[in-house]
Amino acid sequence: MDHSYSAGDISRIVTWGTDRQVVYVSVIEREEMVEELKASDQSEAQLPHYMTLSDALALAQFEDTKPHVQLISEKDDVRVVLFSFKAGQRLRDHHTSHCIIVQSVQGDLVFSTSDCTARLRPGMVLQLDAHVVHGVVAQTDAIMLLMML
């Protein structure tokens, strides 16, 4: 199965599970999801308590002077954070006590550690161990999802 996506393909992130070990991330074409929701007349309010539905592209907000950071979900020990960058904006080197998963939703990002640099294009996912110093620079306007486990 091909798991590569273009910028227009990625629009909805669905996470569910009440157990910290169960985190499922799915990307669905925006148009298909919108049509499915319209057809079923489903809204977020109708979702069960163990499911969170967020539209990363719709939630993204861009600031002129710094990346916009927004917590979009927090359940058990898992946090999902949305970052919106204008080209050239960055997150300076830092570390976290959590293992993280980073996904480029839109735009190009450079993710760096002290000994490695990875270019993230839309649809790409990177996992990083806890306590590793890292930084991010947006090469273009970009939207990034961070999952802290």
N, C-alpha and C positions, 0 to 999 in steps of 0.2 A: 504494500500500500504506500502511495506517495504522500509524504507528510510535509511537502514544501508548499509555501503559501506566498502570494503576493500581498502588497499593502492593502489592496481592496478586499481581500478575502477575510481578513481578521477583524472581527468587530465585537464579538460577544465572548465573554469568559464565564464559564459556569463552574462553580465549585460546590461540592456537597460532601456530606459525611459528618458524623458526630464524633468519630474516632480520629485522633490526631494522625493516625497512620493512613487514613483514607482521604486523599485529596485528589480529585479528578479534574483535570483541566481540558477543556474542549474548545476548539475554534470552529465557528460555524459562519458561513457566508451571511453577511448582514441582510441582504435582500431576502434570503430564505427564512431567516429567523423572524424578520419583521412580518413577512407573509404568514408564517406559522402562528405567531402571536395574534395577528388580526383574525385569522381563520378560527382560532380556538377561543378568541375573546379572553385570553389569559393575561393577567397583569401580575406584577411582582407581588402584590398583596395576596394573590391566590396561591403562591408557592408554599410548600410545606416548610415547617420551622427549620428543617435540616438542610435547606437549599437556599443559596443566595445567587441572584442573577444580576449581573452588572454589564453595562454597555461601555466599554473602555473608551471608544471613540467619542461617544456622546458626552462622557464625563470629563474628557480632557479640557483643560484650560491652560492658556499660555500667558506667562508674565514676561515683561520686558527685561527685568533685571536679574531674575533667578528662576530656576526650575520650579514649577508648581507641583506640590506634593499633597496627595489626598489619600487618606485611609478609606478604602472602599469596602473592606470586609474584615471582621475579626471574630473568629469562632475558635473556642478552645485555645490551643497554643499556636494557631495559624493566623497570620495577618497577610492581607493582600493590599498593596500600596500602589497607587497610580502616580507616575511621574510624567510631566509634560515639559519638554525642553524646546527652546528655540535654538536654532543652529548656533553652535559655539558655547552654549551653556554647559556647566559641568557640576558634578558632585566631586568635591575634593576627596583625597584619599582618607579613608576611614575603615573601620571594621565593625562587625556585629557579633554578638555571642550566639547567633542563630545560623544554621545552614540556610542558604538562600537560593531561590530560583529566580532568574531574571529572564523576561521575555520581551523582545522588541515587537511592539504591536504595529508601529508605523515609523518610518524614518531609519536612518543609520546611526548607530552608536558605537563608540570604542570603549570597551571594558578592559581595564588594566589592573594587573597586580604587579608586585615588584619584579617579577621575572617573566611575565607573559602579557601579551596584548591580544584581544580577540575583537574582531569587527562583527557586530550583530546587525543583521538585516531583518526586515519584517518576517515574523514567523520563527525566528531562531530563538532557542532556549539555552541558557547557560546555568549550570548549577555550581555553587561555590561552597566550600566547607566553612564552618564557623571560624572566627578569629583571623581570617585572611584579610590583610589590608588591600583595599581596592578602590578604584575611582572610575568615573564614567564621564565621557565627553560626547556631546551630540554633534555629529558631523552635518546633520540636516535637522530641520524641525522634526521632533521625534516624540513618540509616546512609548513608555516602558512600564511593564508590570513587574513588581517585585513581590515574591511570595516568601515570607519568613516562616520557617518551619520550626 
